[in-house]
Amino acid sequence: MTTQRVCFQLQVKPDRIEAYREAHAAVWPDMLEALDETGWRNYSIFLRPDGLVIGYFETDDLQASLDGMALTAVNARWQAAMADNFVDLADASGKQRPADQAFDYIPEVFNLADQLAAAQRL
């Protein structure tokens, strides 16, 4: 199975940036365990001063990792605790979604290792 590299963005409200930063400085141990157990590897989150969040992780199956987290009680608690931090998590019908269901995915256009491997096969 090929590892999927996943990049996403979200926007934190300007008045919630420090709260968001503090929450991620000490993520709950059971949340960390759940992410690990559901296949989120090499997971990093980056936060610009204007509140733009860029996240990156690797997984063998994105949908399975998302579905696995959706089944955990800790994820429901975490998403509820984080909900007020974000700008516009509504879907097309106006219903609010948890942040992990509102990711704006960013397509990968370059990966050094992949291109080096392809060049070596030539």
Jmol script that loads the backbone (N, CA, C; Angstrom):
load data "model"
ATOM      1  N   MET A   1       0.846  -1.185   0.000  1.00  0.00           N
ATOM      2  CA  MET A   1       0.000   0.000   0.000  1.00  0.00           C
ATOM      3  C   MET A   1       0.889   1.244   0.000  1.00  0.00           C
ATOM      4  N   THR A   2       0.510   2.247  -0.754  1.00  0.00           N
ATOM      5  CA  THR A   2       1.267   3.484  -0.857  1.00  0.00           C
ATOM      6  C   THR A   2       0.867   4.439   0.253  1.00  0.00           C
ATOM      7  N   THR A   3       1.847   5.056   0.858  1.00  0.00           N
ATOM      8  CA  THR A   3       1.567   6.070   1.874  1.00  0.00           C
ATOM      9  C   THR A   3       1.002   7.312   1.209  1.00  0.00           C
ATOM     10  N   GLN A   4      -0.090   7.825   1.774  1.00  0.00           N
ATOM     11  CA  GLN A   4      -0.665   9.074   1.298  1.00  0.00           C
ATOM     12  C   GLN A   4      -0.092  10.215   2.128  1.00  0.00           C
ATOM     13  N   ARG A   5       0.357  11.261   1.462  1.00  0.00           N
ATOM     14  CA  ARG A   5       0.785  12.482   2.135  1.00  0.00           C
ATOM     15  C   ARG A   5      -0.382  13.461   2.031  1.00  0.00           C
ATOM     16  N   VAL A   6      -0.840  13.957   3.168  1.00  0.00           N
ATOM     17  CA  VAL A   6      -2.036  14.788   3.208  1.00  0.00           C
ATOM     18  C   VAL A   6      -1.685  16.161   3.776  1.00  0.00           C
ATOM     19  N   CYS A   7      -2.070  17.203   3.058  1.00  0.00           N
ATOM     20  CA  CYS A   7      -1.881  18.568   3.523  1.00  0.00           C
ATOM     21  C   CYS A   7      -3.242  19.254   3.520  1.00  0.00           C
ATOM     22  N   PHE A   8      -3.506  20.026   4.567  1.00  0.00           N
ATOM     23  CA  PHE A   8      -4.786  20.727   4.654  1.00  0.00           C
ATOM     24  C   PHE A   8      -4.595  22.099   5.269  1.00  0.00           C
ATOM     25  N   GLN A   9      -5.626  22.928   5.092  1.00  0.00           N
ATOM     26  CA  GLN A   9      -5.601  24.228   5.740  1.00  0.00           C
ATOM     27  C   GLN A   9      -6.926  24.508   6.417  1.00  0.00           C
ATOM     28  N   LEU A  10      -6.844  25.316   7.456  1.00  0.00           N
ATOM     29  CA  LEU A  10      -7.988  25.840   8.193  1.00  0.00           C
ATOM     30  C   LEU A  10      -7.630  27.269   8.573  1.00  0.00           C
ATOM     31  N   GLN A  11      -8.603  28.019   9.031  1.00  0.00           N
ATOM     32  CA  GLN A  11      -8.330  29.396   9.467  1.00  0.00           C
ATOM     33  C   GLN A  11      -8.823  29.578  10.902  1.00  0.00           C
ATOM     34  N   VAL A  12      -7.909  29.987  11.771  1.00  0.00           N
ATOM     35  CA  VAL A  12      -8.242  30.273  13.163  1.00  0.00           C
ATOM     36  C   VAL A  12      -8.671  31.737  13.257  1.00  0.00           C
ATOM     37  N   LYS A  13      -9.701  31.986  14.068  1.00  0.00           N
ATOM     38  CA  LYS A  13     -10.154  33.355  14.303  1.00  0.00           C
ATOM     39  C   LYS A  13      -9.023  34.147  14.963  1.00  0.00           C
ATOM     40  N   PRO A  14      -8.859  35.411  14.573  1.00  0.00           N
ATOM     41  CA  PRO A  14      -7.759  36.217  15.122  1.00  0.00           C
ATOM     42  C   PRO A  14      -7.724  36.253  16.649  1.00  0.00           C
ATOM     43  N   ASP A  15      -8.885  36.329  17.282  1.00  0.00           N
ATOM     44  CA  ASP A  15      -8.909  36.410  18.746  1.00  0.00           C
ATOM     45  C   ASP A  15      -8.749  35.054  19.429  1.00  0.00           C
ATOM     46  N   ARG A  16      -8.600  33.988  18.661  1.00  0.00           N
ATOM     47  CA  ARG A  16      -8.472  32.631  19.224  1.00  0.00           C
ATOM     48  C   ARG A  16      -7.106  32.014  18.945  1.00  0.00           C
ATOM     49  N   ILE A  17      -6.206  32.755  18.304  1.00  0.00           N
ATOM     50  CA  ILE A  17      -4.905  32.199  17.916  1.00  0.00           C
ATOM     51  C   ILE A  17      -4.123  31.705  19.126  1.00  0.00           C
ATOM     52  N   GLU A  18      -4.060  32.499  20.180  1.00  0.00           N
ATOM     53  CA  GLU A  18      -3.287  32.081  21.354  1.00  0.00           C
ATOM     54  C   GLU A  18      -3.915  30.854  22.019  1.00  0.00           C
ATOM     55  N   ALA A  19      -5.228  30.791  22.104  1.00  0.00           N
ATOM     56  CA  ALA A  19      -5.902  29.624  22.687  1.00  0.00           C
ATOM     57  C   ALA A  19      -5.613  28.375  21.855  1.00  0.00           C
ATOM     58  N   TYR A  20      -5.630  28.518  20.548  1.00  0.00           N
ATOM     59  CA  TYR A  20      -5.336  27.399  19.654  1.00  0.00           C
ATOM     60  C   TYR A  20      -3.900  26.919  19.861  1.00  0.00           C
ATOM     61  N   ARG A  21      -2.981  27.870  19.933  1.00  0.00           N
ATOM     62  CA  ARG A  21      -1.569  27.536  20.150  1.00  0.00           C
ATOM     63  C   ARG A  21      -1.392  26.799  21.484  1.00  0.00           C
ATOM     64  N   GLU A  22      -2.019  27.307  22.532  1.00  0.00           N
ATOM     65  CA  GLU A  22      -1.910  26.682  23.858  1.00  0.00           C
ATOM     66  C   GLU A  22      -2.483  25.267  23.860  1.00  0.00           C
ATOM     67  N   ALA A  23      -3.620  25.072  23.214  1.00  0.00           N
ATOM     68  CA  ALA A  23      -4.229  23.734  23.172  1.00  0.00           C
ATOM     69  C   ALA A  23      -3.306  22.727  22.498  1.00  0.00           C
ATOM     70  N   HIS A  24      -2.586  23.173  21.480  1.00  0.00           N
ATOM     71  CA  HIS A  24      -1.714  22.257  20.738  1.00  0.00           C
ATOM     72  C   HIS A  24      -0.333  22.102  21.357  1.00  0.00           C
ATOM     73  N   ALA A  25      -0.024  22.922  22.352  1.00  0.00           N
ATOM     74  CA  ALA A  25       1.244  22.771  23.073  1.00  0.00           C
ATOM     75  C   ALA A  25       1.200  21.571  24.013  1.00  0.00           C
ATOM     76  N   ALA A  26      -0.001  21.147  24.373  1.00  0.00           N
ATOM     77  CA  ALA A  26      -0.164  20.009  25.288  1.00  0.00           C
ATOM     78  C   ALA A  26      -1.444  19.255  24.922  1.00  0.00           C
ATOM     79  N   VAL A  27      -1.417  18.595  23.776  1.00  0.00           N
ATOM     80  CA  VAL A  27      -2.582  17.821  23.320  1.00  0.00           C
ATOM     81  C   VAL A  27      -2.830  16.671  24.299  1.00  0.00           C
ATOM     82  N   TRP A  28      -4.095  16.411  24.555  1.00  0.00           N
ATOM     83  CA  TRP A  28      -4.475  15.362  25.502  1.00  0.00           C
ATOM     84  C   TRP A  28      -3.824  14.036  25.128  1.00  0.00           C
ATOM     85  N   PRO A  29      -3.272  13.309  26.095  1.00  0.00           N
ATOM     86  CA  PRO A  29      -2.630  12.021  25.795  1.00  0.00           C
ATOM     87  C   PRO A  29      -3.550  11.031  25.079  1.00  0.00           C
ATOM     88  N   ASP A  30      -4.841  10.983  25.447  1.00  0.00           N
ATOM     89  CA  ASP A  30      -5.739  10.040  24.774  1.00  0.00           C
ATOM     90  C   ASP A  30      -6.029  10.462  23.332  1.00  0.00           C
ATOM     91  N   MET A  31      -5.927  11.753  23.042  1.00  0.00           N
ATOM     92  CA  MET A  31      -6.075  12.212  21.657  1.00  0.00           C
ATOM     93  C   MET A  31      -4.850  11.797  20.845  1.00  0.00           C
ATOM     94  N   LEU A  32      -3.673  11.960  21.429  1.00  0.00           N
ATOM     95  CA  LEU A  32      -2.448  11.532  20.752  1.00  0.00           C
ATOM     96  C   LEU A  32      -2.489  10.038  20.448  1.00  0.00           C
ATOM     97  N   GLU A  33      -2.943   9.252  21.416  1.00  0.00           N
ATOM     98  CA  GLU A  33      -3.066   7.797  21.225  1.00  0.00           C
ATOM     99  C   GLU A  33      -4.036   7.461  20.108  1.00  0.00           C
ATOM    100  N   ALA A  34      -5.177   8.141  20.101  1.00  0.00           N
ATOM    101  CA  ALA A  34      -6.191   7.868  19.073  1.00  0.00           C
ATOM    102  C   ALA A  34      -5.657   8.179  17.678  1.00  0.00           C
ATOM    103  N   LEU A  35      -4.961   9.293  17.533  1.00  0.00           N
ATOM    104  CA  LEU A  35      -4.378   9.630  16.231  1.00  0.00           C
ATOM    105  C   LEU A  35      -3.401   8.549  15.789  1.00  0.00           C
ATOM    106  N   ASP A  36      -2.550   8.133  16.705  1.00  0.00           N
ATOM    107  CA  ASP A  36      -1.569   7.093  16.393  1.00  0.00           C
ATOM    108  C   ASP A  36      -2.253   5.781  16.016  1.00  0.00           C
ATOM    109  N   GLU A  37      -3.249   5.389  16.778  1.00  0.00           N
ATOM    110  CA  GLU A  37      -3.940   4.114  16.543  1.00  0.00           C
ATOM    111  C   GLU A  37      -4.754   4.103  15.258  1.00  0.00           C
ATOM    112  N   THR A  38      -5.161   5.272  14.770  1.00  0.00           N
ATOM    113  CA  THR A  38      -5.966   5.322  13.547  1.00  0.00           C
ATOM    114  C   THR A  38      -5.146   5.689  12.311  1.00  0.00           C
ATOM    115  N   GLY A  39      -3.808   5.638  12.452  1.00  0.00           N
ATOM    116  CA  GLY A  39      -2.955   5.727  11.273  1.00  0.00           C
ATOM    117  C   GLY A  39      -2.465   7.097  10.873  1.00  0.00           C
ATOM    118  N   TRP A  40      -2.554   8.092  11.744  1.00  0.00           N
ATOM    119  CA  TRP A  40      -2.021   9.420  11.447  1.00  0.00           C
ATOM    120  C   TRP A  40      -0.544   9.406  11.816  1.00  0.00           C
ATOM    121  N   ARG A  41       0.325   9.475  10.830  1.00  0.00           N
ATOM    122  CA  ARG A  41       1.772   9.439  11.080  1.00  0.00           C
ATOM    123  C   ARG A  41       2.418  10.734  10.590  1.00  0.00           C
ATOM    124  N   ASN A  42       3.546  11.060  11.223  1.00  0.00           N
ATOM    125  CA  ASN A  42       4.323  12.224  10.819  1.00  0.00           C
ATOM    126  C   ASN A  42       3.436  13.469  10.740  1.00  0.00           C
ATOM    127  N   TYR A  43       2.566  13.636  11.733  1.00  0.00           N
ATOM    128  CA  TYR A  43       1.560  14.695  11.753  1.00  0.00           C
ATOM    129  C   TYR A  43       2.156  15.965  12.353  1.00  0.00           C
ATOM    130  N   SER A  44       2.066  17.039  11.600  1.00  0.00           N
ATOM    131  CA  SER A  44       2.516  18.355  12.052  1.00  0.00           C
ATOM    132  C   SER A  44       1.466  19.385  11.707  1.00  0.00           C
ATOM    133  N   ILE A  45       1.383  20.410  12.552  1.00  0.00           N
ATOM    134  CA  ILE A  45       0.507  21.544  12.296  1.00  0.00           C
ATOM    135  C   ILE A  45       1.365  22.801  12.373  1.00  0.00           C
ATOM    136  N   PHE A  46       1.181  23.685  11.405  1.00  0.00           N
ATOM    137  CA  PHE A  46       1.894  24.950  11.341  1.00  0.00           C
ATOM    138  C   PHE A  46       0.870  26.075  11.443  1.00  0.00           C
ATOM    139  N   LEU A  47       1.221  27.140  12.153  1.00  0.00           N
ATOM    140  CA  LEU A  47       0.287  28.242  12.381  1.00  0.00           C
ATOM    141  C   LEU A  47       0.958  29.574  12.055  1.00  0.00           C
ATOM    142  N   ARG A  48       0.419  30.275  11.055  1.00  0.00           N
ATOM    143  CA  ARG A  48       0.929  31.607  10.734  1.00  0.00           C
ATOM    144  C   ARG A  48       0.387  32.625  11.735  1.00  0.00           C
ATOM    145  N   PRO A  49       1.043  33.767  11.875  1.00  0.00           N
ATOM    146  CA  PRO A  49       0.557  34.800  12.798  1.00  0.00           C
ATOM    147  C   PRO A  49      -0.858  35.293  12.490  1.00  0.00           C
ATOM    148  N   ASP A  50      -1.293  35.190  11.233  1.00  0.00           N
ATOM    149  CA  ASP A  50      -2.647  35.629  10.871  1.00  0.00           C
ATOM    150  C   ASP A  50      -3.700  34.541  11.095  1.00  0.00           C
ATOM    151  N   GLY A  51      -3.293  33.394  11.652  1.00  0.00           N
ATOM    152  CA  GLY A  51      -4.246  32.329  11.970  1.00  0.00           C
ATOM    153  C   GLY A  51      -4.387  31.246  10.916  1.00  0.00           C
ATOM    154  N   LEU A  52      -3.667  31.346   9.809  1.00  0.00           N
ATOM    155  CA  LEU A  52      -3.732  30.286   8.804  1.00  0.00           C
ATOM    156  C   LEU A  52      -3.050  29.040   9.365  1.00  0.00           C
ATOM    157  N   VAL A  53      -3.775  27.938   9.359  1.00  0.00           N
ATOM    158  CA  VAL A  53      -3.259  26.652   9.822  1.00  0.00           C
ATOM    159  C   VAL A  53      -2.972  25.793   8.602  1.00  0.00           C
ATOM    160  N   ILE A  54      -1.772  25.235   8.561  1.00  0.00           N
ATOM    161  CA  ILE A  54      -1.423  24.242   7.552  1.00  0.00           C
ATOM    162  C   ILE A  54      -1.077  22.968   8.311  1.00  0.00           C
ATOM    163  N   GLY A  55      -1.756  21.897   7.989  1.00  0.00           N
ATOM    164  CA  GLY A  55      -1.488  20.610   8.615  1.00  0.00           C
ATOM    165  C   GLY A  55      -0.951  19.628   7.595  1.00  0.00           C
ATOM    166  N   TYR A  56      -0.138  18.701   8.067  1.00  0.00           N
ATOM    167  CA  TYR A  56       0.431  17.673   7.207  1.00  0.00           C
ATOM    168  C   TYR A  56       0.488  16.371   7.995  1.00  0.00           C
ATOM    169  N   PHE A  57       0.087  15.285   7.349  1.00  0.00           N
ATOM    170  CA  PHE A  57       0.274  13.966   7.938  1.00  0.00           C
ATOM    171  C   PHE A  57       0.361  12.928   6.838  1.00  0.00           C
ATOM    172  N   GLU A  58       0.813  11.753   7.216  1.00  0.00           N
ATOM    173  CA  GLU A  58       0.899  10.624   6.298  1.00  0.00           C
ATOM    174  C   GLU A  58       0.024   9.513   6.834  1.00  0.00           C
ATOM    175  N   THR A  59      -0.573   8.760   5.926  1.00  0.00           N
ATOM    176  CA  THR A  59      -1.458   7.669   6.305  1.00  0.00           C
ATOM    177  C   THR A  59      -1.505   6.648   5.171  1.00  0.00           C
ATOM    178  N   ASP A  60      -1.864   5.435   5.498  1.00  0.00           N
ATOM    179  CA  ASP A  60      -2.028   4.422   4.455  1.00  0.00           C
ATOM    180  C   ASP A  60      -3.380   4.544   3.771  1.00  0.00           C
ATOM    181  N   ASP A  61      -4.357   5.117   4.479  1.00  0.00           N
ATOM    182  CA  ASP A  61      -5.711   5.227   3.937  1.00  0.00           C
ATOM    183  C   ASP A  61      -6.385   6.423   4.599  1.00  0.00           C
ATOM    184  N   LEU A  62      -6.483   7.540   3.889  1.00  0.00           N
ATOM    185  CA  LEU A  62      -7.041   8.758   4.456  1.00  0.00           C
ATOM    186  C   LEU A  62      -8.435   8.541   5.005  1.00  0.00           C
ATOM    187  N   GLN A  63      -9.317   7.948   4.223  1.00  0.00           N
ATOM    188  CA  GLN A  63     -10.698   7.785   4.672  1.00  0.00           C
ATOM    189  C   GLN A  63     -10.782   6.896   5.906  1.00  0.00           C
ATOM    190  N   ALA A  64      -9.990   5.833   5.938  1.00  0.00           N
ATOM    191  CA  ALA A  64      -9.985   4.952   7.113  1.00  0.00           C
ATOM    192  C   ALA A  64      -9.475   5.697   8.349  1.00  0.00           C
ATOM    193  N   SER A  65      -8.464   6.549   8.182  1.00  0.00           N
ATOM    194  CA  SER A  65      -7.951   7.328   9.309  1.00  0.00           C
ATOM    195  C   SER A  65      -8.994   8.323   9.810  1.00  0.00           C
ATOM    196  N   LEU A  66      -9.672   8.995   8.895  1.00  0.00           N
ATOM    197  CA  LEU A  66     -10.727   9.930   9.278  1.00  0.00           C
ATOM    198  C   LEU A  66     -11.890   9.206   9.942  1.00  0.00           C
ATOM    199  N   ASP A  67     -12.308   8.088   9.344  1.00  0.00           N
ATOM    200  CA  ASP A  67     -13.416   7.317   9.905  1.00  0.00           C
ATOM    201  C   ASP A  67     -13.062   6.766  11.282  1.00  0.00           C
ATOM    202  N   GLY A  68     -11.831   6.296  11.433  1.00  0.00           N
ATOM    203  CA  GLY A  68     -11.395   5.775  12.723  1.00  0.00           C
ATOM    204  C   GLY A  68     -11.459   6.835  13.808  1.00  0.00           C
ATOM    205  N   MET A  69     -10.994   8.028  13.502  1.00  0.00           N
ATOM    206  CA  MET A  69     -11.060   9.112  14.479  1.00  0.00           C
ATOM    207  C   MET A  69     -12.507   9.489  14.797  1.00  0.00           C
ATOM    208  N   ALA A  70     -13.362   9.479  13.798  1.00  0.00           N
ATOM    209  CA  ALA A  70     -14.765   9.839  14.009  1.00  0.00           C
ATOM    210  C   ALA A  70     -15.458   8.897  14.992  1.00  0.00           C
ATOM    211  N   LEU A  71     -14.937   7.691  15.125  1.00  0.00           N
ATOM    212  CA  LEU A  71     -15.542   6.708  16.041  1.00  0.00           C
ATOM    213  C   LEU A  71     -15.048   6.837  17.477  1.00  0.00           C
ATOM    214  N   THR A  72     -14.058   7.679  17.720  1.00  0.00           N
ATOM    215  CA  THR A  72     -13.506   7.781  19.071  1.00  0.00           C
ATOM    216  C   THR A  72     -14.199   8.876  19.871  1.00  0.00           C
ATOM    217  N   ALA A  73     -14.408   8.590  21.143  1.00  0.00           N
ATOM    218  CA  ALA A  73     -15.018   9.580  22.034  1.00  0.00           C
ATOM    219  C   ALA A  73     -14.096  10.785  22.231  1.00  0.00           C
ATOM    220  N   VAL A  74     -12.796  10.536  22.289  1.00  0.00           N
ATOM    221  CA  VAL A  74     -11.874  11.647  22.524  1.00  0.00           C
ATOM    222  C   VAL A  74     -11.899  12.627  21.359  1.00  0.00           C
ATOM    223  N   ASN A  75     -12.059  12.155  20.139  1.00  0.00           N
ATOM    224  CA  ASN A  75     -12.116  13.068  18.998  1.00  0.00           C
ATOM    225  C   ASN A  75     -13.354  13.955  19.076  1.00  0.00           C
ATOM    226  N   ALA A  76     -14.475  13.391  19.473  1.00  0.00           N
ATOM    227  CA  ALA A  76     -15.695  14.198  19.623  1.00  0.00           C
ATOM    228  C   ALA A  76     -15.470  15.296  20.663  1.00  0.00           C
ATOM    229  N   ARG A  77     -14.829  14.951  21.779  1.00  0.00           N
ATOM    230  CA  ARG A  77     -14.538  15.954  22.817  1.00  0.00           C
ATOM    231  C   ARG A  77     -13.565  17.010  22.297  1.00  0.00           C
ATOM    232  N   TRP A  78     -12.506  16.579  21.591  1.00  0.00           N
ATOM    233  CA  TRP A  78     -11.509  17.504  21.069  1.00  0.00           C
ATOM    234  C   TRP A  78     -12.135  18.457  20.052  1.00  0.00           C
ATOM    235  N   GLN A  79     -12.918  17.909  19.118  1.00  0.00           N
ATOM    236  CA  GLN A  79     -13.546  18.754  18.099  1.00  0.00           C
ATOM    237  C   GLN A  79     -14.480  19.776  18.739  1.00  0.00           C
ATOM    238  N   ALA A  80     -15.216  19.365  19.770  1.00  0.00           N
ATOM    239  CA  ALA A  80     -16.096  20.301  20.477  1.00  0.00           C
ATOM    240  C   ALA A  80     -15.284  21.396  21.168  1.00  0.00           C
ATOM    241  N   ALA A  81     -14.159  21.018  21.767  1.00  0.00           N
ATOM    242  CA  ALA A  81     -13.309  21.987  22.455  1.00  0.00           C
ATOM    243  C   ALA A  81     -12.658  22.962  21.480  1.00  0.00           C
ATOM    244  N   MET A  82     -12.390  22.517  20.260  1.00  0.00           N
ATOM    245  CA  MET A  82     -11.709  23.349  19.268  1.00  0.00           C
ATOM    246  C   MET A  82     -12.665  24.162  18.393  1.00  0.00           C
ATOM    247  N   ALA A  83     -13.938  23.819  18.374  1.00  0.00           N
ATOM    248  CA  ALA A  83     -14.891  24.373  17.406  1.00  0.00           C
ATOM    249  C   ALA A  83     -14.921  25.900  17.358  1.00  0.00           C
ATOM    250  N   ASP A  84     -14.852  26.550  18.502  1.00  0.00           N
ATOM    251  CA  ASP A  84     -14.949  28.017  18.519  1.00  0.00           C
ATOM    252  C   ASP A  84     -13.702  28.711  17.998  1.00  0.00           C
ATOM    253  N   ASN A  85     -12.639  27.963  17.744  1.00  0.00           N
ATOM    254  CA  ASN A  85     -11.395  28.562  17.278  1.00  0.00           C
ATOM    255  C   ASN A  85     -11.397  28.897  15.789  1.00  0.00           C
ATOM    256  N   PHE A  86     -12.265  28.260  15.016  1.00  0.00           N
ATOM    257  CA  PHE A  86     -12.139  28.327  13.566  1.00  0.00           C
ATOM    258  C   PHE A  86     -13.151  29.246  12.894  1.00  0.00           C
ATOM    259  N   VAL A  87     -12.728  29.779  11.763  1.00  0.00           N
ATOM    260  CA  VAL A  87     -13.574  30.575  10.893  1.00  0.00           C
ATOM    261  C   VAL A  87     -14.317  29.625   9.969  1.00  0.00           C
ATOM    262  N   ASP A  88     -15.614  29.787   9.872  1.00  0.00           N
ATOM    263  CA  ASP A  88     -16.461  29.133   8.873  1.00  0.00           C
ATOM    264  C   ASP A  88     -16.214  27.650   8.647  1.00  0.00           C
ATOM    265  N   LEU A  89     -16.777  26.846   9.514  1.00  0.00           N
ATOM    266  CA  LEU A  89     -16.720  25.394   9.352  1.00  0.00           C
ATOM    267  C   LEU A  89     -18.037  24.843   8.796  1.00  0.00           C
ATOM    268  N   ALA A  90     -18.884  25.718   8.287  1.00  0.00           N
ATOM    269  CA  ALA A  90     -20.189  25.290   7.782  1.00  0.00           C
ATOM    270  C   ALA A  90     -20.060  24.605   6.430  1.00  0.00           C
ATOM    271  N   ASP A  91     -20.930  23.613   6.209  1.00  0.00           N
ATOM    272  CA  ASP A  91     -20.987  22.975   4.890  1.00  0.00           C
ATOM    273  C   ASP A  91     -21.908  23.794   3.985  1.00  0.00           C
ATOM    274  N   ALA A  92     -22.184  23.302   2.802  1.00  0.00           N
ATOM    275  CA  ALA A  92     -22.982  24.039   1.822  1.00  0.00           C
ATOM    276  C   ALA A  92     -24.395  24.342   2.322  1.00  0.00           C
ATOM    277  N   SER A  93     -24.907  23.487   3.216  1.00  0.00           N
ATOM    278  CA  SER A  93     -26.263  23.711   3.735  1.00  0.00           C
ATOM    279  C   SER A  93     -26.267  24.632   4.955  1.00  0.00           C
ATOM    280  N   GLY A  94     -25.083  25.041   5.409  1.00  0.00           N
ATOM    281  CA  GLY A  94     -24.995  25.919   6.568  1.00  0.00           C
ATOM    282  C   GLY A  94     -24.777  25.196   7.885  1.00  0.00           C
ATOM    283  N   LYS A  95     -24.758  23.858   7.853  1.00  0.00           N
ATOM    284  CA  LYS A  95     -24.549  23.067   9.064  1.00  0.00           C
ATOM    285  C   LYS A  95     -23.079  23.110   9.481  1.00  0.00           C
ATOM    286  N   GLN A  96     -22.819  23.392  10.771  1.00  0.00           N
ATOM    287  CA  GLN A  96     -21.462  23.413  11.279  1.00  0.00           C
ATOM    288  C   GLN A  96     -20.878  22.005  11.294  1.00  0.00           C
ATOM    289  N   ARG A  97     -19.612  21.897  10.889  1.00  0.00           N
ATOM    290  CA  ARG A  97     -18.909  20.616  10.874  1.00  0.00           C
ATOM    291  C   ARG A  97     -17.737  20.678  11.842  1.00  0.00           C
ATOM    292  N   PRO A  98     -17.325  19.527  12.373  1.00  0.00           N
ATOM    293  CA  PRO A  98     -16.078  19.508  13.143  1.00  0.00           C
ATOM    294  C   PRO A  98     -14.920  19.874  12.210  1.00  0.00           C
ATOM    295  N   ALA A  99     -13.878  20.463  12.776  1.00  0.00           N
ATOM    296  CA  ALA A  99     -12.745  20.912  11.962  1.00  0.00           C
ATOM    297  C   ALA A  99     -12.159  19.785  11.128  1.00  0.00           C
ATOM    298  N   ASP A 100     -12.097  18.568  11.695  1.00  0.00           N
ATOM    299  CA  ASP A 100     -11.482  17.470  10.943  1.00  0.00           C
ATOM    300  C   ASP A 100     -12.354  16.981   9.791  1.00  0.00           C
ATOM    301  N   GLN A 101     -13.576  17.507   9.669  1.00  0.00           N
ATOM    302  CA  GLN A 101     -14.431  17.206   8.520  1.00  0.00           C
ATOM    303  C   GLN A 101     -14.531  18.404   7.580  1.00  0.00           C
ATOM    304  N   ALA A 102     -13.829  19.492   7.930  1.00  0.00           N
ATOM    305  CA  ALA A 102     -13.890  20.716   7.134  1.00  0.00           C
ATOM    306  C   ALA A 102     -12.532  21.084   6.545  1.00  0.00           C
ATOM    307  N   PHE A 103     -11.596  20.148   6.571  1.00  0.00           N
ATOM    308  CA  PHE A 103     -10.280  20.433   6.007  1.00  0.00           C
ATOM    309  C   PHE A 103     -10.402  20.886   4.563  1.00  0.00           C
ATOM    310  N   ASP A 104      -9.664  21.903   4.205  1.00  0.00           N
ATOM    311  CA  ASP A 104      -9.513  22.308   2.813  1.00  0.00           C
ATOM    312  C   ASP A 104      -8.205  21.662   2.357  1.00  0.00           C
ATOM    313  N   TYR A 105      -8.312  20.545   1.643  1.00  0.00           N
ATOM    314  CA  TYR A 105      -7.126  19.787   1.248  1.00  0.00           C
ATOM    315  C   TYR A 105      -6.343  20.525   0.162  1.00  0.00           C
ATOM    316  N   ILE A 106      -5.028  20.430   0.264  1.00  0.00           N
ATOM    317  CA  ILE A 106      -4.125  21.080  -0.676  1.00  0.00           C
ATOM    318  C   ILE A 106      -3.425  19.981  -1.472  1.00  0.00           C
ATOM    319  N   PRO A 107      -3.603  19.959  -2.789  1.00  0.00           N
ATOM    320  CA  PRO A 107      -2.990  18.891  -3.584  1.00  0.00           C
ATOM    321  C   PRO A 107      -1.462  19.019  -3.633  1.00  0.00           C
ATOM    322  N   GLU A 108      -0.810  17.891  -3.577  1.00  0.00           N
ATOM    323  CA  GLU A 108       0.648  17.848  -3.686  1.00  0.00           C
ATOM    324  C   GLU A 108       1.035  17.964  -5.163  1.00  0.00           C
ATOM    325  N   VAL A 109       1.989  18.832  -5.465  1.00  0.00           N
ATOM    326  CA  VAL A 109       2.453  18.990  -6.841  1.00  0.00           C
ATOM    327  C   VAL A 109       3.924  18.635  -7.006  1.00  0.00           C
ATOM    328  N   PHE A 110       4.649  18.445  -5.895  1.00  0.00           N
ATOM    329  CA  PHE A 110       6.055  18.084  -5.985  1.00  0.00           C
ATOM    330  C   PHE A 110       6.449  17.332  -4.727  1.00  0.00           C
ATOM    331  N   ASN A 111       7.247  16.274  -4.914  1.00  0.00           N
ATOM    332  CA  ASN A 111       7.841  15.550  -3.797  1.00  0.00           C
ATOM    333  C   ASN A 111       9.229  15.121  -4.239  1.00  0.00           C
ATOM    334  N   LEU A 112      10.228  15.564  -3.509  1.00  0.00           N
ATOM    335  CA  LEU A 112      11.616  15.307  -3.879  1.00  0.00           C
ATOM    336  C   LEU A 112      11.912  13.815  -3.972  1.00  0.00           C
ATOM    337  N   ALA A 113      11.526  13.050  -2.966  1.00  0.00           N
ATOM    338  CA  ALA A 113      11.838  11.617  -2.970  1.00  0.00           C
ATOM    339  C   ALA A 113      11.206  10.909  -4.166  1.00  0.00           C
ATOM    340  N   ASP A 114       9.957  11.247  -4.465  1.00  0.00           N
ATOM    341  CA  ASP A 114       9.287  10.622  -5.615  1.00  0.00           C
ATOM    342  C   ASP A 114      10.001  10.953  -6.931  1.00  0.00           C
ATOM    343  N   GLN A 115      10.408  12.198  -7.090  1.00  0.00           N
ATOM    344  CA  GLN A 115      11.056  12.572  -8.345  1.00  0.00           C
ATOM    345  C   GLN A 115      12.463  12.010  -8.453  1.00  0.00           C
ATOM    346  N   LEU A 116      13.188  11.942  -7.337  1.00  0.00           N
ATOM    347  CA  LEU A 116      14.501  11.308  -7.369  1.00  0.00           C
ATOM    348  C   LEU A 116      14.381   9.831  -7.746  1.00  0.00           C
ATOM    349  N   ALA A 117      13.388   9.155  -7.156  1.00  0.00           N
ATOM    350  CA  ALA A 117      13.181   7.738  -7.467  1.00  0.00           C
ATOM    351  C   ALA A 117      12.830   7.557  -8.934  1.00  0.00           C
ATOM    352  N   ALA A 118      11.984   8.417  -9.467  1.00  0.00           N
ATOM    353  CA  ALA A 118      11.592   8.331 -10.882  1.00  0.00           C
ATOM    354  C   ALA A 118      12.804   8.594 -11.783  1.00  0.00           C
ATOM    355  N   ALA A 119      13.624   9.556 -11.414  1.00  0.00           N
ATOM    356  CA  ALA A 119      14.802   9.884 -12.227  1.00  0.00           C
ATOM    357  C   ALA A 119      15.824   8.741 -12.229  1.00  0.00           C
ATOM    358  N   GLN A 120      15.935   8.046 -11.127  1.00  0.00           N
ATOM    359  CA  GLN A 120      16.869   6.928 -11.038  1.00  0.00           C
ATOM    360  C   GLN A 120      16.407   5.720 -11.855  1.00  0.00           C
ATOM    361  N   ARG A 121      15.114   5.634 -12.125  1.00  0.00           N
ATOM    362  CA  ARG A 121      14.584   4.516 -12.926  1.00  0.00           C
ATOM    363  C   ARG A 121      14.807   4.746 -14.411  1.00  0.00           C
ATOM    364  N   LEU A 122      15.083   5.973 -14.802  1.00  0.00           N
ATOM    365  CA  LEU A 122      15.251   6.289 -16.238  1.00  0.00           C
ATOM    366  C   LEU A 122      16.509   5.684 -16.798  1.00  0.00           C
TER     367      LEU A 122
END
end "model"
wireframe off; spacefill off
backbone 0.3
color backbone group
